[in-house]
Amino acid sequence: MAIDPDAEIDHEGPVTPYRQLAEILKARIARGDWAPGRPIASETRLVQEYGLARSTVRRAIAVLVEEGVVWTVQGRGTYVGQPPAESP
């Protein structure tokens, strides 16, 4: 089931909000909202945009990191795709 990239979080639904957000962010990446190697919206922006707790947003991002959809750089943000290979 494809999720609408413009969907809102259903707090009463059977799927947890962090899972819903993870699916929405994946759909937005697939749509091209954020290009590979470029940062997605900040945690603060996602908290404001979706009305979720910061911990919920972090959990959604952790799911995407685990799935290899995004990668994070501490203090810099979350980026689309796989991290660049380490230089020798």
Secondary structure, DSSP 8 states (H G I E B T S, - for coil): ----TT----TTSSS-HHHHHHHHHHHHHHHTSS-TTSB---HHHHHHHHT--HHHHHHHHHHHHHTTSEEEETTTEEEES-------
